[in-house]
Amino acid sequence: MRRELQDAGLVVGRRRIARLIRDNGLQARHKRRFKRTTDSHHAWPIAPNLLDQDFTATGPNKKWGADISYVWTREGWLYLAVVIDLFARRVVGWATGDRLHRDLALAALRKALTMRRPAAGLIHHSDRGSQYCSIDYQAELNKHGILVSMSGKGNCYDNAMVETFFKTLKSELVWRTVFYTRHDADQAIGRYIDGFYNPLRRHSALDFTSPAQFEKHAAQ
């Protein structure tokens, strides 16, 4: 909050901001528990954990993380697959659907590949879910020379950065909104990711800049 006000030209300290927030009865929105959607009971091959909880990257398109979560609507569940560039925590690919199927994860991956066109050698990390271990998904990775990395069994910390994004999305959008249709949820998620999270949302880990701003500064 202080960085946002300072960038707007206001001279203000953290204590004053805290007092104003307290005086106006405001408080941060708390995060809820995260429910995983991983189905690891399958016969597809499992890749080694190349990432090994090292979420740092020297630049864009060096390390990507992928995962799937869910959003409740009055029509039923809407599933959301994302691909995140770990360098700037930027969502580089996402897709929604009404079924938890490999085509959903594949659509998010193909969107990321189209938008970013990474060089060979990129590390792609995911959990052991059947969507990511499927022949079609692995073929797409291999076609682009992407190295495959997967989390240890039942270890949520191995893909912590992507799960942190889902918690942020749900805290700031999903848990405060009633979606009557899957279409409504899809549109809201799109506005959040492309209109707020990537270009505007500040991260303390990125020196209080947004993912897009962090990548721009790094390129300069």
VMD Tcl script that draws the C-alpha trace (Angstrom):
set ca {
  {0.00 0.00 0.00}
  {2.81 2.42 0.87}
  {4.59 1.75 -2.43}
  {1.35 2.29 -4.35}
  {0.80 5.69 -2.69}
  {4.44 6.72 -3.10}
  {4.35 5.95 -6.81}
  {1.24 8.13 -7.01}
  {3.26 11.04 -5.62}
  {2.12 10.97 -1.99}
  {4.58 11.18 0.90}
  {3.31 8.77 3.53}
  {4.79 6.32 6.04}
  {3.82 2.79 6.96}
  {2.63 3.76 10.44}
  {0.26 6.39 9.12}
  {-1.15 3.94 6.59}
  {-1.62 1.33 9.31}
  {-3.42 3.88 11.51}
  {-5.75 4.96 8.69}
  {-6.55 1.36 7.85}
  {-7.26 0.60 11.50}
  {-9.35 3.76 12.02}
  {-11.52 2.91 9.01}
  {-12.11 -0.67 10.09}
  {-10.28 -2.19 7.13}
  {-8.40 -5.47 7.20}
  {-6.59 -7.75 4.81}
  {-8.58 -10.55 3.24}
  {-7.50 -13.87 4.78}
  {-6.62 -16.86 2.65}
  {-8.53 -20.10 2.97}
  {-7.26 -23.63 2.84}
  {-6.22 -24.95 -0.58}
  {-7.79 -28.08 -2.04}
  {-5.65 -30.00 -4.51}
  {-7.02 -31.47 -7.73}
  {-4.17 -33.88 -8.49}
  {-4.92 -37.41 -9.66}
  {-1.61 -39.27 -9.45}
  {-3.14 -42.76 -9.63}
  {-2.21 -43.54 -13.23}
  {0.29 -45.59 -15.21}
  {2.01 -42.72 -17.03}
  {5.77 -42.24 -16.44}
  {6.84 -39.77 -13.71}
  {9.64 -37.29 -14.38}
  {12.34 -36.43 -11.81}
  {12.14 -33.23 -9.76}
  {14.59 -31.00 -11.63}
  {13.31 -27.84 -9.97}
  {13.90 -29.11 -6.42}
  {12.08 -26.12 -4.86}
  {14.48 -23.64 -6.47}
  {11.99 -21.07 -7.79}
  {14.61 -18.51 -8.80}
  {15.37 -17.90 -12.47}
  {17.95 -15.77 -14.25}
  {15.44 -14.50 -16.80}
  {12.09 -15.12 -18.50}
  {11.36 -18.50 -20.09}
  {13.90 -20.37 -17.97}
  {11.48 -22.04 -15.55}
  {7.72 -22.49 -15.83}
  {5.31 -23.91 -13.26}
  {1.92 -25.41 -14.15}
  {-1.07 -26.52 -12.11}
  {-4.88 -26.80 -12.09}
  {-7.39 -25.45 -9.56}
  {-11.16 -24.99 -9.38}
  {-13.81 -22.28 -9.00}
  {-17.37 -22.88 -7.83}
  {-20.27 -21.42 -9.82}
  {-24.04 -21.90 -9.61}
  {-23.71 -24.10 -12.70}
  {-21.06 -26.29 -11.08}
  {-17.27 -26.40 -11.01}
  {-15.11 -24.45 -13.41}
  {-11.53 -25.69 -13.65}
  {-8.60 -23.35 -14.25}
  {-5.21 -24.42 -15.63}
  {-2.31 -21.98 -15.55}
  {1.31 -21.80 -16.64}
  {3.45 -19.32 -14.70}
  {6.90 -18.01 -15.57}
  {8.75 -18.24 -12.27}
  {11.15 -15.38 -13.08}
  {8.49 -12.69 -12.62}
  {5.55 -14.81 -11.41}
  {3.75 -13.90 -14.61}
  {0.84 -15.99 -15.87}
  {1.93 -16.79 -19.42}
  {-0.85 -19.22 -20.25}
  {-4.25 -20.10 -18.81}
  {-7.42 -21.92 -19.79}
  {-10.75 -22.82 -18.20}
  {-13.15 -25.70 -18.72}
  {-15.99 -27.63 -17.12}
  {-14.02 -30.89 -16.98}
  {-10.75 -31.83 -15.29}
  {-9.19 -33.21 -18.45}
  {-5.77 -33.20 -20.09}
  {-7.10 -30.96 -22.88}
  {-7.49 -28.18 -20.32}
  {-3.85 -28.31 -19.23}
  {-2.77 -28.65 -22.85}
  {-4.73 -25.54 -23.87}
  {-2.97 -23.46 -21.19}
  {0.43 -24.83 -22.27}
  {-0.16 -24.11 -25.96}
  {-1.26 -20.58 -25.15}
  {1.97 -20.06 -23.19}
  {4.07 -21.48 -26.02}
  {2.36 -19.24 -28.57}
  {2.75 -16.11 -26.45}
  {6.32 -16.67 -25.28}
  {8.03 -18.92 -27.86}
  {10.67 -20.17 -25.40}
  {14.01 -21.56 -26.47}
  {14.87 -25.21 -25.86}
  {16.08 -26.00 -22.37}
  {13.20 -24.41 -20.46}
  {12.27 -26.37 -17.31}
  {8.54 -27.10 -17.06}
  {7.49 -28.13 -13.54}
  {4.15 -29.61 -12.50}
  {2.67 -32.13 -10.12}
  {2.22 -35.80 -11.01}
  {-1.35 -35.38 -12.22}
  {-2.53 -37.47 -15.14}
  {-3.10 -34.30 -17.19}
  {0.63 -33.50 -17.13}
  {1.86 -37.08 -17.50}
  {-0.35 -37.84 -20.50}
  {1.18 -38.72 -23.86}
  {-0.25 -35.63 -25.57}
  {1.07 -33.21 -22.97}
  {4.51 -34.78 -22.85}
  {4.68 -34.82 -26.65}
  {4.01 -31.07 -26.74}
  {6.82 -30.46 -24.26}
  {9.25 -32.70 -26.13}
  {8.43 -31.02 -29.45}
  {9.70 -27.71 -28.07}
  {12.77 -29.12 -26.34}
  {11.37 -28.46 -22.86}
  {12.79 -30.30 -19.86}
  {10.19 -32.03 -17.71}
  {10.17 -31.73 -13.92}
  {7.57 -33.07 -11.50}
  {6.90 -32.70 -7.79}
  {7.54 -35.42 -5.26}
  {4.55 -37.52 -4.31}
  {2.17 -35.55 -2.09}
  {4.61 -32.65 -1.64}
  {2.70 -29.39 -2.18}
  {5.81 -27.30 -1.48}
  {7.48 -28.51 -4.70}
  {5.09 -26.33 -6.72}
  {4.54 -23.65 -4.07}
  {4.78 -20.61 -6.34}
  {1.91 -21.73 -8.58}
  {-0.22 -22.70 -5.60}
  {0.49 -19.27 -4.12}
  {-0.97 -17.71 -7.26}
  {-4.16 -19.75 -6.85}
  {-4.46 -18.63 -3.23}
  {-4.03 -15.02 -4.30}
  {-6.62 -15.35 -7.07}
  {-9.15 -16.90 -4.74}
  {-8.54 -14.46 -1.93}
  {-8.76 -11.37 -4.13}
  {-11.48 -12.49 -6.55}
  {-13.13 -15.87 -6.18}
  {-14.03 -15.93 -2.48}
  {-15.57 -12.47 -2.65}
  {-17.72 -13.14 -5.75}
  {-20.81 -15.20 -6.49}
  {-20.57 -16.60 -10.01}
  {-23.90 -17.62 -11.49}
  {-22.45 -19.19 -14.63}
  {-19.13 -20.64 -15.71}
  {-19.00 -17.96 -18.40}
  {-19.18 -15.25 -15.73}
  {-16.32 -16.86 -13.82}
  {-14.24 -17.27 -16.98}
  {-14.67 -13.60 -17.88}
  {-13.83 -12.43 -14.37}
  {-10.72 -14.61 -14.22}
  {-9.57 -13.25 -17.57}
  {-9.99 -9.65 -16.40}
  {-8.13 -10.45 -13.19}
  {-5.15 -12.16 -14.85}
  {-4.74 -10.04 -17.99}
  {-6.09 -6.75 -16.66}
  {-4.78 -6.71 -13.09}
  {-2.47 -9.49 -11.93}
  {0.08 -9.43 -14.76}
  {0.23 -5.68 -15.48}
  {-0.61 -4.09 -12.12}
  {-0.51 -6.32 -9.04}
  {2.55 -5.61 -6.92}
  {4.67 -8.33 -5.31}
  {7.02 -7.80 -2.42}
  {9.34 -10.42 -3.94}
  {9.53 -8.30 -7.12}
  {10.51 -5.09 -5.31}
  {6.83 -4.12 -5.16}
  {6.40 -4.10 -8.94}
  {4.01 -6.14 -11.06}
  {5.13 -9.15 -13.12}
  {4.97 -7.14 -16.36}
  {6.88 -4.23 -14.84}
  {9.51 -6.56 -13.38}
  {10.13 -8.18 -16.77}
  {10.30 -4.74 -18.43}
  {12.85 -3.47 -15.91}
  {14.92 -6.64 -16.28}
  {14.98 -6.26 -20.06}
  {16.21 -2.69 -19.73}
}
mol new
graphics top color blue
foreach p $ca { graphics top sphere $p radius 0.5 }
foreach p [lrange $ca 0 end-1] q [lrange $ca 1 end] { graphics top cylinder $p $q radius 0.2 }
display resetview
